[in-house]
Structure formats: structure tokens, C-alpha cells
Amino acid sequence: MALAVNRVAELQGGIVLVDRGKITGEMRLEVGGLMTSRPIEAAAASLEDLWSKADALEWIGSPGFPNT
């Protein structure tokens, strides 16, 4: 948890994915830590990359990102 929080602070806001003590994905959200000023194409590509990395992990005993 500390690794993720520290990386989010370095990014000045965003989303960080950590698996077994290593950062495996991240998305910078530099506007208030909740939004981005990057072009939509760049933001979408970053989010898709993060989502695919999250989907490759095992979540609560089952593969794939939970779709709830």
C-alpha cells in the first residue's frame, strides 16, 4: 500500500497498480489528482494499458479484473 501511495504522490495524482510488491501499471491524473489535461487519445491509451494489466492479475481468487 505504501508503495502505491508514494508513487501516486510522485505522479501528483493518479492510479497505480501494484502486484506482489512491484508497480505494474499506472495512469497519471495531474489535475487535482482526479483528471488529466492530456489529449483524450493519450488518456484512453493509458487507461486501456492499465486496465489490461489489471485484467491479467488474479483478483480475490479468480483471474481477471472484477466487472461489478
The first five atom37 places (N, CA, C, CB, O) and aatype in JSON, in Angstrom:
{
  "aatype": [12, 0, 10, 0, 19, 2, 1, 19, 0, 6, 10, 5, 7, 7, 9, 19, 10, 19, 3, 1, 7, 11, 9, 16, 7, 6, 12, 1, 10, 6, 19, 7, 7, 10, 12, 16, 15, 1, 14, 9, 6, 0, 0, 0, 0, 15, 10, 6, 3, 10, 17, 15, 11, 0, 3, 0, 10, 6, 17, 9, 7, 15, 14, 7, 13, 14, 2, 16],
  "atom_mask": [
    [1, 1, 1, 1, 1],
    [1, 1, 1, 1, 1],
    [1, 1, 1, 1, 1],
    [1, 1, 1, 1, 1],
    [1, 1, 1, 1, 1],
    [1, 1, 1, 1, 1],
    [1, 1, 1, 1, 1],
    [1, 1, 1, 1, 1],
    [1, 1, 1, 1, 1],
    [1, 1, 1, 1, 1],
    [1, 1, 1, 1, 1],
    [1, 1, 1, 1, 1],
    [1, 1, 1, 0, 1],
    [1, 1, 1, 0, 1],
    [1, 1, 1, 1, 1],
    [1, 1, 1, 1, 1],
    [1, 1, 1, 1, 1],
    [1, 1, 1, 1, 1],
    [1, 1, 1, 1, 1],
    [1, 1, 1, 1, 1],
    [1, 1, 1, 0, 1],
    [1, 1, 1, 1, 1],
    [1, 1, 1, 1, 1],
    [1, 1, 1, 1, 1],
    [1, 1, 1, 0, 1],
    [1, 1, 1, 1, 1],
    [1, 1, 1, 1, 1],
    [1, 1, 1, 1, 1],
    [1, 1, 1, 1, 1],
    [1, 1, 1, 1, 1],
    [1, 1, 1, 1, 1],
    [1, 1, 1, 0, 1],
    [1, 1, 1, 0, 1],
    [1, 1, 1, 1, 1],
    [1, 1, 1, 1, 1],
    [1, 1, 1, 1, 1],
    [1, 1, 1, 1, 1],
    [1, 1, 1, 1, 1],
    [1, 1, 1, 1, 1],
    [1, 1, 1, 1, 1],
    [1, 1, 1, 1, 1],
    [1, 1, 1, 1, 1],
    [1, 1, 1, 1, 1],
    [1, 1, 1, 1, 1],
    [1, 1, 1, 1, 1],
    [1, 1, 1, 1, 1],
    [1, 1, 1, 1, 1],
    [1, 1, 1, 1, 1],
    [1, 1, 1, 1, 1],
    [1, 1, 1, 1, 1],
    [1, 1, 1, 1, 1],
    [1, 1, 1, 1, 1],
    [1, 1, 1, 1, 1],
    [1, 1, 1, 1, 1],
    [1, 1, 1, 1, 1],
    [1, 1, 1, 1, 1],
    [1, 1, 1, 1, 1],
    [1, 1, 1, 1, 1],
    [1, 1, 1, 1, 1],
    [1, 1, 1, 1, 1],
    [1, 1, 1, 0, 1],
    [1, 1, 1, 1, 1],
    [1, 1, 1, 1, 1],
    [1, 1, 1, 0, 1],
    [1, 1, 1, 1, 1],
    [1, 1, 1, 1, 1],
    [1, 1, 1, 1, 1],
    [1, 1, 1, 1, 1]
  ],
  "atom_positions": [
    [[0.83, -1.18, 0.0], [0.0, 0.0, 0.0], [0.87, 1.25, 0.0], [-0.94, 0.0, 1.2], [0.6, 2.2, -0.73]],
    [[1.91, 1.24, 0.8], [2.8, 2.41, 0.87], [3.47, 2.67, -0.47], [3.86, 2.22, 1.96], [3.65, 3.82, -0.87]],
    [[3.83, 1.61, -1.17], [4.45, 1.76, -2.48], [3.5, 2.47, -3.44], [4.85, 0.39, -3.05], [3.91, 3.39, -4.16]],
    [[2.25, 2.06, -3.46], [1.25, 2.69, -4.32], [1.01, 4.15, -3.94], [-0.07, 1.91, -4.26], [0.98, 5.02, -4.81]],
    [[0.86, 4.41, -2.66], [0.61, 5.77, -2.19], [1.79, 6.68, -2.52], [0.34, 5.79, -0.69], [1.59, 7.81, -2.97]],
    [[2.99, 6.21, -2.3], [4.16, 7.03, -2.61], [4.27, 7.32, -4.1], [5.43, 6.33, -2.12], [4.65, 8.43, -4.49]],
    [[3.94, 6.34, -4.93], [4.01, 6.57, -6.38], [2.92, 7.54, -6.84], [3.87, 5.23, -7.14], [3.17, 8.38, -7.69]],
    [[1.73, 7.43, -6.28], [0.66, 8.38, -6.6], [1.1, 9.8, -6.22], [-0.65, 8.0, -5.86], [0.83, 10.75, -6.95]],
    [[1.77, 9.94, -5.08], [2.28, 11.25, -4.67], [3.32, 11.76, -5.66], [2.88, 11.17, -3.26], [3.32, 12.95, -6.0]],
    [[4.21, 10.88, -6.13], [5.22, 11.27, -7.12], [4.56, 11.72, -8.43], [6.18, 10.11, -7.4], [5.02, 12.67, -9.07]],
    [[3.49, 11.05, -8.81], [2.77, 11.39, -10.03], [1.94, 12.65, -9.86], [1.88, 10.25, -10.45], [1.47, 13.23, -10.85]],
    [[1.75, 13.08, -8.63], [0.87, 14.2, -8.26], [-0.58, 13.88, -8.59], [1.3, 15.49, -8.98], [-1.34, 14.73, -9.04]],
    [[-0.93, 12.63, -8.35], [-2.29, 12.16, -8.54], [-2.36, 11.1, -9.62], [0.0, 0.0, 0.0], [-1.63, 11.15, -10.6]],
    [[-3.25, 10.15, -9.43], [-3.44, 9.12, -10.44], [-3.85, 7.79, -9.88], [0.0, 0.0, 0.0], [-4.35, 7.69, -8.76]],
    [[-3.61, 6.76, -10.68], [-3.96, 5.39, -10.34], [-2.69, 4.56, -10.46], [-5.11, 4.83, -11.25], [-1.97, 4.68, -11.45]],
    [[-2.42, 3.73, -9.48], [-1.23, 2.88, -9.5], [-1.65, 1.45, -9.21], [-0.15, 3.36, -8.48], [-2.41, 1.19, -8.28]],
    [[-1.15, 0.53, -10.01], [-1.43, -0.89, -9.84], [-0.17, -1.56, -9.33], [-1.91, -1.54, -11.18], [0.9, -1.45, -9.95]],
    [[-0.28, -2.26, -8.2], [0.87, -2.94, -7.61], [0.54, -4.43, -7.51], [1.22, -2.35, -6.2], [-0.55, -4.81, -7.09]],
    [[1.49, -5.25, -7.89], [1.34, -6.7, -7.79], [2.59, -7.29, -7.15], [1.08, -7.35, -9.18], [3.69, -7.15, -7.67]],
    [[2.4, -7.93, -6.02], [3.5, -8.59, -5.3], [4.69, -7.67, -5.06], [3.96, -9.82, -6.07], [5.84, -8.06, -5.27]],
    [[4.4, -6.46, -4.62], [5.45, -5.53, -4.24], [6.1, -4.77, -5.37], [0.0, 0.0, 0.0], [7.11, -4.1, -5.16]],
    [[5.55, -4.86, -6.58], [6.1, -4.13, -7.72], [4.99, -3.36, -8.43], [6.81, -5.1, -8.71], [3.87, -3.85, -8.58]],
    [[5.33, -2.15, -8.86], [4.38, -1.36, -9.64], [4.3, -1.96, -11.03], [4.79, 0.16, -9.7], [5.32, -2.08, -11.72]],
    [[3.1, -2.34, -11.44], [2.93, -2.98, -12.74], [2.18, -2.09, -13.73], [2.21, -4.29, -12.59], [2.17, -2.37, -14.93]],
    [[1.55, -1.04, -13.24], [0.83, -0.12, -14.12], [0.5, 1.16, -13.39], [0.0, 0.0, 0.0], [0.41, 1.2, -12.17]],
    [[0.31, 2.21, -14.19], [-0.05, 3.49, -13.59], [-0.66, 4.41, -14.63], [1.17, 4.16, -12.94], [-0.43, 4.26, -15.83]],
    [[-1.45, 5.35, -14.15], [-2.03, 6.39, -15.0], [-1.96, 7.7, -14.24], [-3.5, 6.04, -15.41], [-2.51, 7.82, -13.14]],
    [[-1.3, 8.66, -14.81], [-1.15, 9.97, -14.17], [-2.43, 10.79, -14.37], [0.08, 10.74, -14.75], [-2.95, 10.91, -15.48]],
    [[-2.93, 11.34, -13.27], [-4.09, 12.23, -13.29], [-3.66, 13.52, -12.6], [-5.36, 11.58, -12.58], [-3.82, 13.68, -11.39]],
    [[-3.1, 14.41, -13.38], [-2.4, 15.57, -12.85], [-3.3, 16.75, -12.47], [-1.41, 16.03, -13.84], [-2.81, 17.7, -11.84]],
    [[-4.56, 16.74, -12.81], [-5.46, 17.84, -12.46], [-6.22, 17.46, -11.19], [-6.44, 18.16, -13.63], [-7.21, 16.72, -11.25]],
    [[-5.77, 17.95, -10.07], [-6.41, 17.65, -8.8], [-6.31, 16.19, -8.4], [0.0, 0.0, 0.0], [-7.0, 15.75, -7.48]],
    [[-5.47, 15.44, -9.08], [-5.33, 14.02, -8.78], [-6.49, 13.18, -9.27], [0.0, 0.0, 0.0], [-6.55, 11.97, -9.01]],
    [[-7.42, 13.82, -10.0], [-8.63, 13.12, -10.44], [-8.87, 13.17, -11.94], [-9.8, 13.68, -9.74], [-9.64, 12.37, -12.47]],
    [[-8.22, 14.12, -12.62], [-8.45, 14.32, -14.06], [-7.11, 14.54, -14.76], [-9.41, 15.52, -14.31], [-6.08, 14.75, -14.12]],
    [[-7.15, 14.48, -16.08], [-5.96, 14.72, -16.87], [-6.21, 15.84, -17.88], [-5.51, 13.44, -17.59], [-7.34, 16.06, -18.3]],
    [[-5.16, 16.52, -18.25], [-5.26, 17.55, -19.28], [-4.68, 17.05, -20.6], [-4.53, 18.83, -18.84], [-4.61, 17.79, -21.58]],
    [[-4.28, 15.78, -20.62], [-3.73, 15.19, -21.84], [-4.85, 14.99, -22.87], [-3.04, 13.84, -21.54], [-6.02, 14.92, -22.51]],
    [[-4.48, 14.91, -24.15], [-5.49, 14.63, -25.17], [-6.22, 13.32, -24.87], [-4.85, 14.56, -26.57], [-5.64, 12.4, -24.28]],
    [[-7.46, 13.24, -25.27], [-8.29, 12.08, -24.95], [-7.68, 10.78, -25.46], [-9.69, 12.26, -25.53], [-7.78, 9.75, -24.81]],
    [[-7.04, 10.83, -26.62], [-6.43, 9.62, -27.18], [-5.33, 9.09, -26.27], [-5.87, 9.9, -28.58], [-5.23, 7.89, -26.04]],
    [[-4.5, 10.0, -25.74], [-3.41, 9.6, -24.85], [-3.95, 9.08, -23.52], [-2.46, 10.79, -24.6], [-3.45, 8.08, -22.99]],
    [[-4.96, 9.74, -22.99], [-5.55, 9.3, -21.73], [-6.23, 7.94, -21.9], [-6.58, 10.35, -21.22], [-6.11, 7.07, -21.03]],
    [[-6.93, 7.76, -23.01], [-7.6, 6.48, -23.26], [-6.59, 5.35, -23.41], [-8.48, 6.57, -24.52], [-6.81, 4.25, -22.9]],
    [[-5.5, 5.61, -24.11], [-4.47, 4.58, -24.28], [-3.85, 4.21, -22.94], [-3.38, 5.07, -25.25], [-3.59, 3.04, -22.68]],
    [[-3.61, 5.2, -22.1], [-3.05, 4.96, -20.78], [-4.01, 4.13, -19.92], [-2.72, 6.29, -20.09], [-3.59, 3.2, -19.23]],
    [[-5.28, 4.47, -19.98], [-6.28, 3.73, -19.2], [-6.45, 2.31, -19.73], [-7.62, 4.47, -19.22], [-6.58, 1.37, -18.94]],
    [[-6.44, 2.13, -21.04], [-6.55, 0.78, -21.6], [-5.36, -0.08, -21.21], [-6.66, 0.85, -23.13], [-5.51, -1.27, -20.92]],
    [[-4.16, 0.52, -21.2], [-2.96, -0.22, -20.78], [-3.08, -0.64, -19.32], [-1.69, 0.65, -20.99], [-2.78, -1.78, -18.97]],
    [[-3.51, 0.28, -18.47], [-3.7, -0.01, -17.05], [-4.74, -1.11, -16.87], [-4.11, 1.26, -16.28], [-4.54, -2.04, -16.09]],
    [[-5.85, -1.0, -17.58], [-6.94, -1.98, -17.47], [-6.47, -3.37, -17.91], [-8.15, -1.54, -18.31], [-6.79, -4.36, -17.26]],
    [[-5.7, -3.45, -19.01], [-5.24, -4.76, -19.47], [-4.26, -5.38, -18.48], [-4.59, -4.63, -20.85], [-4.26, -6.6, -18.29]],
    [[-3.42, -4.56, -17.86], [-2.51, -5.09, -16.85], [-3.28, -5.56, -15.62], [-1.48, -4.03, -16.45], [-2.93, -6.58, -15.02]],
    [[-4.31, -4.83, -15.24], [-5.13, -5.24, -14.1], [-5.9, -6.51, -14.42], [-6.11, -4.12, -13.71], [-6.07, -7.37, -13.55]],
    [[-6.35, -6.63, -15.66], [-7.11, -7.81, -16.06], [-6.24, -9.07, -16.1], [-7.74, -7.58, -17.42], [-6.77, -10.18, -16.01]],
    [[-4.94, -8.9, -16.23], [-4.02, -10.05, -16.27], [-3.74, -10.61, -14.87], [-2.72, -9.65, -16.93], [-3.19, -11.71, -14.75]],
    [[-4.1, -9.88, -13.82], [-3.84, -10.33, -12.45], [-4.94, -11.23, -11.95], [-3.69, -9.13, -11.53], [-6.02, -11.32, -12.54]],
    [[-4.66, -11.91, -10.84], [-5.68, -12.7, -10.16], [-6.29, -11.82, -9.08], [-5.08, -14.02, -9.55], [-5.58, -11.24, -8.27]],
    [[-7.6, -11.72, -9.08], [-8.32, -10.89, -8.12], [-9.2, -11.76, -7.24], [-9.17, -9.82, -8.85], [-10.1, -12.44, -7.72]],
    [[-8.93, -11.74, -5.96], [-9.74, -12.45, -4.97], [-10.0, -13.88, -5.41], [-11.06, -11.71, -4.74], [-11.14, -14.35, -5.38]],
    [[-8.94, -14.57, -5.82], [-9.03, -15.99, -6.12], [-9.5, -16.34, -7.52], [0.0, 0.0, 0.0], [-9.61, -17.52, -7.85]],
    [[-9.78, -15.35, -8.35], [-10.2, -15.66, -9.72], [-9.47, -14.74, -10.69], [-11.74, -15.52, -9.88], [-9.14, -13.61, -10.35]],
    [[-9.22, -15.22, -11.9], [-8.47, -14.41, -12.86], [-9.32, -13.28, -13.42], [-7.96, -15.28, -14.01], [-10.55, -13.36, -13.46]],
    [[-8.65, -12.22, -13.84], [-9.34, -11.11, -14.5], [-9.86, -10.07, -13.52], [0.0, 0.0, 0.0], [-10.19, -10.38, -12.37]],
    [[-9.92, -8.87, -14.0], [-10.41, -7.74, -13.22], [-11.91, -7.92, -12.96], [-10.14, -6.4, -13.95], [-12.66, -8.21, -13.9]],
    [[-12.36, -7.76, -11.73], [-13.78, -7.94, -11.43], [-14.64, -6.93, -12.17], [-14.03, -7.83, -9.92], [-14.33, -5.73, -12.15]],
    [[-15.68, -7.37, -12.82], [-16.59, -6.48, -13.55], [-17.88, -6.31, -12.77], [-16.89, -7.04, -14.96], [-18.91, -6.89, -13.1]],
    [[-17.81, -5.49, -11.74], [-19.01, -5.27, -10.93], [-19.5, -3.87, -11.08], [-18.75, -5.57, -9.48], [-20.5, -3.49, -10.47]]
  ]
}
